[in-house]
C-alpha cells in the first residue's frame, strides 16, 4: 500500500496489552509502507513493554491524559514531522487497515480536510440505545451545519495538515463529534467513506454503559449549547 501523500497512522493506547500486538502486526502486514506511532497514554499494564518489544515508535505519556491530549500530542508530532495526513486508528483491533487507502484516496481526490470511516454511509444503523444516540447526534449536526454525517462517533478518521495545525495551536479542540461540527461550520470539507469494523479484539472498553450515556449527554450539551456560540 503506497500513497502519493505522506501519511501517519496515530494509535492511542491505554491498557491495550491484549490487543496491541495483533493491531501492530496486522498494520505492518497490510500497510508496511505507512508510518505509525503509538501514543501510550500512561498504561499501567504491559502495553508499553509490548510496544518496545515490537520496536514501535512510541510517545509515552507520563500519566493517563485521556484521548484528547493524546490526539493533540499525535497531531503535533505529525505537523512537526511534515506529514500531509494523520489517520486516527484504534489500538483495540476494531479498525481494519485495508480501509486506510480508501480514506487517503478520498482526501486526495476530493480535497477533503477530514475523511471519516463510516459504518453507516450505505448500511442502516440498528435500533440499539447506542445507535439511537448516534442518530440524535447526526440530527443535531445537521441542524447546526446543514450537513449529514452518518457516523459522527466513528474514531476512524483522517485529518489533513491544515486541520492538524488547528489542533496544534488550539487545545480546546477534541477528536469528537462537536469538533467535527465546528469544522463544518467554519467551512472545512468533511467527507465519509464506507468501512466495516470489528468488535474489540480483547480487553475492555472504557465506555461501559454508564460512561456511554455520560459521553452522549456531554456531546448533546456541547452541540446544543456551546456550538451555537463558537
NUKE-308543 format. One record per atom (N, C-alpha, C): x, y, z; residue in three letters. Coordinates in steps of 0.05 Angstrom, whole numbers, plus 5000, padded with zeros to 4 digits. Example, Ala and Ser with C-alpha at 12.3 -4.5 7.8 and 13.67 -1.06 7.14 Angstrom:
526448865156ALA
524649105156ALA
526449345156ALA
525749555142SER
527349795143SER
525850015157SER
//
This chain:
501749765000UNK
500050005000UNK
501850255000UNK
501650414979UNK
503250654978UNK
501450894970UNK
502151124980UNK
500551364975UNK
502251584962UNK
500951764948UNK
502451994938UNK
503152184961UNK
501552174982UNK
501952355004UNK
503452225027UNK
504452385045UNK
505952295068UNK
503952255091UNK
503552005099UNK
501351945118UNK
502451825144UNK
501351915166UNK
502051805192UNK
499551675204UNK
499851435215UNK
497651305230UNK
498251355259UNK
496251465274UNK
496551525302UNK
494851325318UNK
496051175336UNK
494650975351UNK
494751035381UNK
492551155391UNK
492451195420UNK
491950925434UNK
493450885456UNK
493250625470UNK
493350665500UNK
491350565514UNK
491250565543UNK
490550285553UNK
492450155565UNK
491949885576UNK
490849695554UNK
492349675532UNK
491549505510UNK
493449275505UNK
494349155528UNK
496248935525UNK
495048695510UNK
492448655511UNK
491248435498UNK
490948465468UNK
491048715459UNK
490448775431UNK
492848885415UNK
494649035428UNK
496449205413UNK
498349045395UNK
499248805403UNK
501048655386UNK
499548575360UNK
497148475362UNK
495548405339UNK
495048635320UNK
494448875332UNK
493949115316UNK
496449195301UNK
498749195314UNK
501249275301UNK
502049075280UNK
501748815286UNK
502548605267UNK
500848625241UNK
498248665245UNK
496448685222UNK
497048935206UNK
497549155219UNK
498149405206UNK
500649385189UNK
502749265201UNK
505249225186UNK
504949035163UNK
503148845165UNK
502648655143UNK
501148785120UNK
499048935127UNK
497249045106UNK
498349305094UNK
499549465111UNK
500549735102UNK
503449775111UNK
505349615101UNK
508049615111UNK
509549875105UNK
508550035085UNK
510050275078UNK
509050525093UNK
506950495109UNK
505750715123UNK
506950755151UNK
507750995158UNK
508851045184UNK
506651045205UNK
507250955229UNK
505350965250UNK
506751025276UNK
505251145295UNK
506351205321UNK
504251135342UNK
505051015364UNK
503250945385UNK
503551155408UNK
501251255417UNK
501251435440UNK
500451265464UNK
502351185479UNK
501951015503UNK
501051205526UNK
498451205531UNK
497351415548UNK
497451325578UNK
499851305588UNK
500251235616UNK
499150965624UNK
499450775606UNK
498450505612UNK
499750385636UNK
498150235652UNK
499250105676UNK
499649805672UNK
499049715648UNK
499449425642UNK
501949405624UNK
502149195608UNK
504549145592UNK
504449275565UNK
502749465560UNK
502549585533UNK
505249705525UNK
506449865542UNK
509049985535UNK
511249785530UNK
511349575547UNK
513349365543UNK
512949215517UNK
510449165510UNK
509949025484UNK
510749205461UNK
510049455462UNK
510849645440UNK
513849655437UNK
515249655459UNK
518249655458UNK
519249405445UNK
518149175452UNK
519048925441UNK
518448905411UNK
516449045402UNK
515749045374UNK
517249265358UNK
518949415372UNK
520549625360UNK
518749835346UNK
516749925361UNK
514950125350UNK
515850405358UNK
515150605342UNK
515450875351UNK
513250935371UNK
514051035394UNK
512151075416UNK
512551345429UNK
510351475435UNK
510451705453UNK
509251615479UNK
510851615500UNK
509951515526UNK
509051755543UNK
506451765549UNK
505351975566UNK
505951905595UNK
506752085612UNK
507552025640UNK
505251925657UNK
502852015651UNK
500451935665UNK
498251905644UNK
495951795652UNK
493751765634UNK
492452045630UNK
492752145606UNK
491952425600UNK
489252435585UNK
488352205575UNK
485752195561UNK
486152225531UNK
484052165516UNK
484152155487UNK
484852425475UNK
483652645485UNK
484052905473UNK
487052985474UNK
488252965497UNK
491153035499UNK
492852855482UNK
492152595483UNK
493652405466UNK
493452475436UNK
491052545428UNK
490652615400UNK
492152875393UNK
491953075410UNK
493453325405UNK
496453275404UNK
497453105421UNK
500253035421UNK
501052905394UNK
499452725384UNK
499952595358UNK
499852795336UNK
497852985337UNK
497553185316UNK
500053365315UNK
501153435338UNK
503553595339UNK
505953445327UNK
506053185333UNK
508253025322UNK
507953015292UNK
505552985281UNK
505152975252UNK
505953235239UNK
505153455251UNK
505853715239UNK
508853755240UNK
510053705263UNK
512953745267UNK
514653575247UNK
513553345239UNK
515053165222UNK
514053175193UNK
512453375186UNK
511853435159UNK
509853245145UNK
508153115160UNK
506152945147UNK
503853105134UNK
502853005112UNK
500653125098UNK
497953055112UNK
497852805121UNK
495352705134UNK
496052545158UNK
494252545178UNK
494452355200UNK
491752215202UNK
491951945207UNK
489551785210UNK
489451675238UNK
487251735252UNK
486751635279UNK
485851345276UNK
487151165291UNK
486850875287UNK
486850735315UNK
484650595321UNK
484450475347UNK
486450245352UNK
487350225377UNK
489150015384UNK
487849745390UNK
485149745392UNK
483749505402UNK
482949315379UNK
483749365355UNK
483149185333UNK
480549225319UNK
479049435327UNK
476449485314UNK
476849595285UNK
478849765282UNK
479349885256UNK
480949705238UNK
480249695213UNK
481549505194UNK
483349655175UNK
485849585174UNK
487849735158UNK
487349725128UNK
485849535118UNK
485249525089UNK
483649765080UNK
482449915099UNK
480950155091UNK
482650415091UNK
485150395100UNK
486750635101UNK
486950765074UNK
487350605053UNK
487650715026UNK
485150865017UNK
482850765025UNK
480350905017UNK
480151175029UNK
480951205054UNK
480951465067UNK
482851665054UNK
485251575048UNK
487251745036UNK
486351825007UNK
485451624992UNK
484551684965UNK
482251884964UNK
480451854983UNK
478152044985UNK
479252334989UNK
481152355008UNK
482252625014UNK
483752734990UNK
485352564977UNK
486952654954UNK
485152724930UNK
483052574926UNK
481352614902UNK
479352844905UNK
478552894930UNK
476453094935UNK
477553344948UNK
479953334959UNK
480953564974UNK
479753595001UNK
478553385011UNK
477253395038UNK
479253445060UNK
478453605079UNK
480153665102UNK
480053435123UNK
477653315125UNK
477253085143UNK
475752875128UNK
476552625131UNK
475152395120UNK
474452205142UNK
471952135145UNK
471051955167UNK
470551675155UNK
471651475168UNK
470951205161UNK
468351135173UNK
466251125157UNK
463451095167UNK
462450815165UNK
461250715187UNK
459950455186UNK
457250465174UNK
456150705170UNK
453350735163UNK
452750915139UNK
454750945122UNK
454351105098UNK
452350965079UNK
452650705076UNK
450950545059UNK
449550315074UNK
450050305101UNK
448850095117UNK
447150225139UNK
444750115144UNK
442950225164UNK
443950165192UNK
443450355210UNK
444050315238UNK
442050125250UNK
442949975271UNK
440949815285UNK
439449985305UNK
437749855321UNK
435950005339UNK
436849995368UNK
439449955372UNK
440449955400UNK
440450235411UNK
440750255437UNK
440750515450UNK
443150685441UNK
445350545436UNK
447750695427UNK
447250815399UNK
445850665382UNK
445350765355UNK
443150985356UNK
441350975375UNK
439451195379UNK
440951445385UNK
442951425403UNK
444651655409UNK
446151755384UNK
447151575368UNK
448551655344UNK
446751795325UNK
444251705322UNK
442351835305UNK
441752115314UNK
441552155341UNK
440952415352UNK
443252605346UNK
445752505349UNK
448052685343UNK
448052755313UNK
447452565296UNK
447252625267UNK
445252845262UNK
442952825275UNK
440853035271UNK
441753305281UNK
443053305305UNK
443953565316UNK
446053695298UNK
447953535288UNK
449953645270UNK
448653755244UNK
446653615234UNK
445153705210UNK
443853975216UNK
442653995240UNK
441354245248UNK
443354475249UNK
445654425260UNK
447654625264UNK
449154705239UNK
449654515221UNK
451454565199UNK
450154525172UNK
447854395170UNK
446654335145UNK
447854095131UNK
449653955145UNK
450953715133UNK
450253475150UNK
449653255136UNK
449053005149UNK
451652835151UNK
452452775175UNK
454752595180UNK
453552335190UNK
453852125174UNK
452451865181UNK
453551725205UNK
456151765211UNK
457451625233UNK
459151815249UNK
457851995264UNK
459252215277UNK
461052115300UNK
460551885311UNK
462251785333UNK
464451595324UNK
464751555298UNK
466951395288UNK
469651515297UNK
471451335307UNK
474151435314UNK
476151375292UNK
475251285269UNK
476951215246UNK
476851455228UNK
478751645231UNK
478551905217UNK
481251985206UNK
481152115183UNK
483552235171UNK
483252545174UNK
485552675180UNK
485652965182UNK
487953065165UNK
487453275149UNK
489653385133UNK
491353575150UNK
493453675138UNK
495353845153UNK
494054095164UNK
492354225149UNK
491054475158UNK
489454425184UNK
488054195185UNK
486554135209UNK
488454065232UNK
490553915226UNK
492453845247UNK
493754085259UNK
494254285242UNK
495454535253UNK
493454685272UNK
490854655267UNK
488954765286UNK
489154615313UNK
489454355312UNK
489754205337UNK
492454265351UNK
494354345335UNK
497054405346UNK
496854655364UNK
495254855355UNK
495255105370UNK
492855155387UNK
490754995383UNK
488255045398UNK
487654805415UNK
488254815441UNK
487854585458UNK
484954555468UNK
483154725458UNK
480354685464UNK
478954485445UNK
480354415424UNK
479254235404UNK
479753945413UNK
477753775408UNK
478053485415UNK
477353325390UNK
478053065389UNK
477352895366UNK
474552775370UNK
472552935373UNK
469852845379UNK
467852985360UNK
465352895361UNK
463353005342UNK
463053305343UNK
463253425367UNK
462853705369UNK
465053865353UNK
467453765352UNK
469553895337UNK
469053855307UNK
468053625299UNK
467253585271UNK
465153795263UNK
463153835280UNK
461054035275UNK
462354315272UNK
464154375290UNK
465454635289UNK
466954675263UNK
468554475255UNK
469954505230UNK
468054535206UNK
465854395206UNK
463854435185UNK
462754715185UNK
462154825208UNK
461155095210UNK
463155305200UNK
465755235203UNK
467855425195UNK
468755385166UNK
467355205151UNK
467855185123UNK
469754965115UNK
470654795133UNK
472354575126UNK
470754355112UNK
472054215094UNK
470754005079UNK
470953735094UNK
468653605099UNK
468653345113UNK
467253145095UNK
468552925090UNK
467352705073UNK
467352445090UNK
465852255079UNK
465751985091UNK
466251775070UNK
467351555079UNK
467551315062UNK
466451075078UNK
465150895065UNK
464050665078UNK
466350465086UNK
466250385112UNK
468050185122UNK
466449985139UNK
467649765145UNK
466549585165UNK
468549565188UNK
467549525212UNK
469249505235UNK
468649245250UNK
470549155265UNK
470248915281UNK
469648985310UNK
468848785326UNK
468648825354UNK
471548845366UNK
471648975389UNK
474248985404UNK
475448705405UNK
478048685400UNK
479348425398UNK
480448315425UNK
479948465446UNK
480848375473UNK
480748605492UNK
480848545518UNK
480748755538UNK
477948875540UNK
477749095555UNK
475249225560UNK
475249515551UNK
473149605539UNK
472849885531UNK
472450055556UNK
473550295556UNK
472950485578UNK
470150585577UNK
468750545554UNK
466050635552UNK
464150415561UNK
463750385587UNK
461750205597UNK
459050335594UNK
456750195600UNK
454150315595UNK
453750595608UNK
454750625633UNK
454350885646UNK
456051095632UNK
458551035626UNK
460251235613UNK
459251295585UNK
458051095571UNK
456951145544UNK
454751355546UNK
452951325566UNK
450851525569UNK
451951795576UNK
453951805594UNK
455252055601UNK
456552185576UNK
457752015560UNK
459052115535UNK
456952245517UNK
454752105512UNK
452652215495UNK
451552475505UNK
451052485532UNK
449952725544UNK
451952955540UNK
454452905544UNK
456453115541UNK
456453225512UNK
456353035493UNK
456353125465UNK
453853285459UNK
451553195469UNK
449053345464UNK
449153625475UNK
450153645500UNK
450353905513UNK
452154095498UNK
454453985490UNK
456454145475UNK
455254235448UNK
453954055434UNK
452854135408UNK
450554325411UNK
448854285431UNK
446454455434UNK
447154735446UNK
449154755463UNK
449655005477UNK
452155135467UNK
454454995469UNK
456955125463UNK
457155195433UNK
456455005415UNK
456855055387UNK
455255285376UNK
453055355389UNK
451455585379UNK
453055835381UNK
455055845399UNK
456456095405UNK
459356105396UNK
460255885384UNK
463055875375UNK
463255965346UNK
//
